[in-house]
């Protein structure tokens, strides 16, 4: 499977039941939305559908490496730390861009994915006066 960002062959990260693939060039990760939801729920986080986010219809994100349809970008995080991921509406695959260069195995990748989605779903709370 080739990376949707830079078209380099992605390698599978060994170590868990999830199928995680990492690009050795840009550091991006590819995973299945079902695997992601299992990770989130196992770490006492809500599922992806409740984390929110806003569709960015203008983003050019590349094509799904599995079904070759255009990916869509979802923006989240807070104003001071915007985040995004790309997803395939056909197969449910997800691409998390280059913030994951340090993930050398599936366990490290899972920790970084959980941290990413904690920040993705975070919203700054305004002070009540």
ZADO-1210 file (C-alpha; in nm, 4 decimals, padded with zeros to 6 digits):
<atoms>
<atom x="00.0000" y="00.0000" z="00.0000" code="UNK" pos="1"/>
<atom x="00.1365" y="00.3407" z="-00.0960" code="UNK" pos="2"/>
<atom x="00.1217" y="00.6504" z="00.1235" code="UNK" pos="3"/>
<atom x="-00.1589" y="00.8875" z="00.0173" code="UNK" pos="4"/>
<atom x="00.0668" y="01.1854" z="00.0880" code="UNK" pos="5"/>
<atom x="00.3947" y="01.0997" z="-00.0848" code="UNK" pos="6"/>
<atom x="00.3185" y="00.7744" z="-00.2733" code="UNK" pos="7"/>
<atom x="00.5954" y="00.5761" z="-00.0970" code="UNK" pos="8"/>
<atom x="00.5326" y="00.2145" z="00.0068" code="UNK" pos="9"/>
<atom x="00.4058" y="00.2032" z="00.3659" code="UNK" pos="10"/>
<atom x="00.5259" y="-00.0649" z="00.6073" code="UNK" pos="11"/>
<atom x="00.3118" y="-00.2455" z="00.8619" code="UNK" pos="12"/>
<atom x="00.3897" y="-00.1780" z="01.2281" code="UNK" pos="13"/>
<atom x="00.4043" y="-00.5005" z="01.4257" code="UNK" pos="14"/>
<atom x="00.2846" y="-00.5469" z="01.7771" code="UNK" pos="15"/>
<atom x="-00.0952" y="-00.5385" z="01.8181" code="UNK" pos="16"/>
<atom x="-00.4150" y="-00.6697" z="01.6640" code="UNK" pos="17"/>
<atom x="-00.4674" y="-00.3434" z="01.4758" code="UNK" pos="18"/>
<atom x="-00.3416" y="-00.2981" z="01.1245" code="UNK" pos="19"/>
<atom x="-00.1251" y="00.0120" z="01.1305" code="UNK" pos="20"/>
<atom x="00.0859" y="00.1158" z="00.8359" code="UNK" pos="21"/>
<atom x="00.3503" y="00.3854" z="00.8488" code="UNK" pos="22"/>
<atom x="00.5216" y="00.5796" z="00.5722" code="UNK" pos="23"/>
<atom x="00.8981" y="00.5712" z="00.6175" code="UNK" pos="24"/>
<atom x="00.9291" y="00.8947" z="00.4210" code="UNK" pos="25"/>
<atom x="00.6744" y="01.1383" z="00.5696" code="UNK" pos="26"/>
<atom x="00.5903" y="00.9511" z="00.8925" code="UNK" pos="27"/>
<atom x="00.2155" y="00.9378" z="00.8225" code="UNK" pos="28"/>
<atom x="-00.0012" y="00.6538" z="00.9581" code="UNK" pos="29"/>
<atom x="-00.2829" y="00.4619" z="00.7886" code="UNK" pos="30"/>
<atom x="-00.5389" y="00.2757" z="00.9972" code="UNK" pos="31"/>
<atom x="-00.8930" y="00.1466" z="00.9811" code="UNK" pos="32"/>
<atom x="-01.1687" y="00.3444" z="01.1536" code="UNK" pos="33"/>
<atom x="-01.2883" y="00.0307" z="01.3371" code="UNK" pos="34"/>
<atom x="-00.9386" y="-00.0186" z="01.4805" code="UNK" pos="35"/>
<atom x="-00.9283" y="00.3488" z="01.5768" code="UNK" pos="36"/>
<atom x="-01.2621" y="00.3288" z="01.7572" code="UNK" pos="37"/>
<atom x="-01.1422" y="00.0210" z="01.9501" code="UNK" pos="38"/>
<atom x="-00.8277" y="00.2130" z="02.0530" code="UNK" pos="39"/>
<atom x="-01.0290" y="00.5164" z="02.1615" code="UNK" pos="40"/>
<atom x="-01.2822" y="00.3165" z="02.3615" code="UNK" pos="41"/>
<atom x="-01.0082" y="00.1038" z="02.5218" code="UNK" pos="42"/>
<atom x="-00.8481" y="00.4293" z="02.6416" code="UNK" pos="43"/>
<atom x="-01.1749" y="00.5660" z="02.7870" code="UNK" pos="44"/>
<atom x="-01.2282" y="00.8134" z="02.5044" code="UNK" pos="45"/>
<atom x="-01.5481" y="00.8578" z="02.3046" code="UNK" pos="46"/>
<atom x="-01.5707" y="00.7074" z="01.9580" code="UNK" pos="47"/>
<atom x="-01.4647" y="00.9072" z="01.6556" code="UNK" pos="48"/>
<atom x="-01.8201" y="01.0079" z="01.5647" code="UNK" pos="49"/>
<atom x="-01.8575" y="01.2002" z="01.8925" code="UNK" pos="50"/>
<atom x="-01.5203" y="01.3788" z="01.8792" code="UNK" pos="51"/>
<atom x="-01.6555" y="01.6303" z="01.6326" code="UNK" pos="52"/>
<atom x="-01.4570" y="01.8021" z="01.3646" code="UNK" pos="53"/>
<atom x="-01.5432" y="02.0001" z="01.0583" code="UNK" pos="54"/>
<atom x="-01.5224" y="01.8806" z="00.6999" code="UNK" pos="55"/>
<atom x="-01.2814" y="02.0864" z="00.4873" code="UNK" pos="56"/>
<atom x="-01.4231" y="02.0463" z="00.1370" code="UNK" pos="57"/>
<atom x="-01.1487" y="02.2633" z="-00.0151" code="UNK" pos="58"/>
<atom x="-00.8513" y="02.0539" z="00.1051" code="UNK" pos="59"/>
<atom x="-00.6573" y="01.8527" z="-00.1499" code="UNK" pos="60"/>
<atom x="-00.5825" y="01.5307" z="00.0350" code="UNK" pos="61"/>
<atom x="-00.4944" y="01.2656" z="-00.2210" code="UNK" pos="62"/>
<atom x="-00.6537" y="00.9302" z="-00.2863" code="UNK" pos="63"/>
<atom x="-00.7306" y="00.6326" z="-00.0676" code="UNK" pos="64"/>
<atom x="-00.4570" y="00.3735" z="-00.1198" code="UNK" pos="65"/>
<atom x="-00.7129" y="00.0924" z="-00.0890" code="UNK" pos="66"/>
<atom x="-01.0111" y="00.2024" z="-00.3007" code="UNK" pos="67"/>
<atom x="-00.8588" y="00.4884" z="-00.4997" code="UNK" pos="68"/>
<atom x="-01.1292" y="00.7451" z="-00.4243" code="UNK" pos="69"/>
<atom x="-01.0566" y="01.0970" z="-00.3025" code="UNK" pos="70"/>
<atom x="-00.9967" y="01.1339" z="00.0704" code="UNK" pos="71"/>
<atom x="-01.1765" y="01.4024" z="00.2698" code="UNK" pos="72"/>
<atom x="-01.0140" y="01.6177" z="00.5391" code="UNK" pos="73"/>
<atom x="-01.1638" y="01.6678" z="00.8844" code="UNK" pos="74"/>
<atom x="-01.0374" y="01.9588" z="01.0964" code="UNK" pos="75"/>
<atom x="-01.0478" y="01.9682" z="01.4762" code="UNK" pos="76"/>
<atom x="-00.8501" y="02.0650" z="01.7823" code="UNK" pos="77"/>
<atom x="-00.8658" y="02.4124" z="01.9254" code="UNK" pos="78"/>
<atom x="-00.7896" y="02.7446" z="01.7670" code="UNK" pos="79"/>
<atom x="-00.4355" y="02.7553" z="01.9050" code="UNK" pos="80"/>
<atom x="-00.3534" y="02.3978" z="01.8008" code="UNK" pos="81"/>
<atom x="-00.5517" y="02.3019" z="01.4887" code="UNK" pos="82"/>
<atom x="-00.5356" y="01.9359" z="01.3853" code="UNK" pos="83"/>
<atom x="-00.6694" y="01.7323" z="01.0958" code="UNK" pos="84"/>
<atom x="-00.6947" y="01.3839" z="00.9564" code="UNK" pos="85"/>
<atom x="-00.7926" y="01.2494" z="00.6159" code="UNK" pos="86"/>
<atom x="-01.0482" y="00.9743" z="00.5743" code="UNK" pos="87"/>
<atom x="-01.1984" y="00.7581" z="00.3018" code="UNK" pos="88"/>
<atom x="-01.5757" y="00.7672" z="00.2963" code="UNK" pos="89"/>
<atom x="-01.5794" y="00.4385" z="00.1074" code="UNK" pos="90"/>
<atom x="-01.3638" y="00.1987" z="00.3145" code="UNK" pos="91"/>
<atom x="-01.3264" y="00.3914" z="00.6419" code="UNK" pos="92"/>
<atom x="-00.9479" y="00.4104" z="00.6174" code="UNK" pos="93"/>
<atom x="-00.7810" y="00.7040" z="00.7912" code="UNK" pos="94"/>
<atom x="-00.4561" y="00.8840" z="00.7250" code="UNK" pos="95"/>
<atom x="-00.2861" y="01.0779" z="01.0021" code="UNK" pos="96"/>
<atom x="-00.0124" y="01.2978" z="00.8654" code="UNK" pos="97"/>
<atom x="00.3483" y="01.3356" z="00.9677" code="UNK" pos="98"/>
<atom x="00.3109" y="01.3981" z="01.3427" code="UNK" pos="99"/>
<atom x="00.3955" y="01.0312" z="01.3991" code="UNK" pos="100"/>
<atom x="00.7619" y="01.0102" z="01.2979" code="UNK" pos="101"/>
<atom x="00.8584" y="00.8760" z="01.6428" code="UNK" pos="102"/>
<atom x="00.6240" y="00.5751" z="01.6242" code="UNK" pos="103"/>
<atom x="00.8647" y="00.2866" z="01.5718" code="UNK" pos="104"/>
<atom x="00.6174" y="00.0117" z="01.6627" code="UNK" pos="105"/>
<atom x="00.2421" y="-00.0331" z="01.7022" code="UNK" pos="106"/>
<atom x="00.2442" y="00.0377" z="02.0779" code="UNK" pos="107"/>
<atom x="00.4204" y="00.3733" z="02.0300" code="UNK" pos="108"/>
<atom x="00.1909" y="00.4570" z="01.7383" code="UNK" pos="109"/>
<atom x="-00.1157" y="00.3776" z="01.9473" code="UNK" pos="110"/>
<atom x="00.0017" y="00.6109" z="02.2268" code="UNK" pos="111"/>
<atom x="00.0594" y="00.8900" z="01.9750" code="UNK" pos="112"/>
<atom x="-00.2785" y="00.8272" z="01.8075" code="UNK" pos="113"/>
<atom x="-00.4552" y="00.8469" z="02.1453" code="UNK" pos="114"/>
<atom x="-00.2743" y="01.1727" z="02.2291" code="UNK" pos="115"/>
<atom x="-00.3658" y="01.3102" z="01.8853" code="UNK" pos="116"/>
<atom x="-00.7372" y="01.2362" z="01.9288" code="UNK" pos="117"/>
<atom x="-00.7412" y="01.3684" z="02.2865" code="UNK" pos="118"/>
<atom x="-00.6155" y="01.6982" z="02.1441" code="UNK" pos="119"/>
<atom x="-00.8393" y="01.6705" z="01.8353" code="UNK" pos="120"/>
<atom x="-01.1538" y="01.6479" z="02.0481" code="UNK" pos="121"/>
<atom x="-01.0403" y="01.9149" z="02.2961" code="UNK" pos="122"/>
<atom x="-01.2098" y="02.2490" z="02.2857" code="UNK" pos="123"/>
<atom x="-01.0960" y="02.5586" z="02.4711" code="UNK" pos="124"/>
<atom x="-01.3478" y="02.6398" z="02.7402" code="UNK" pos="125"/>
<atom x="-01.4211" y="03.0053" z="02.7764" code="UNK" pos="126"/>
<atom x="-01.3971" y="03.1510" z="03.1233" code="UNK" pos="127"/>
<atom x="-01.7344" y="03.2317" z="03.2709" code="UNK" pos="128"/>
<atom x="-01.7467" y="03.5785" z="03.4112" code="UNK" pos="129"/>
</atoms>
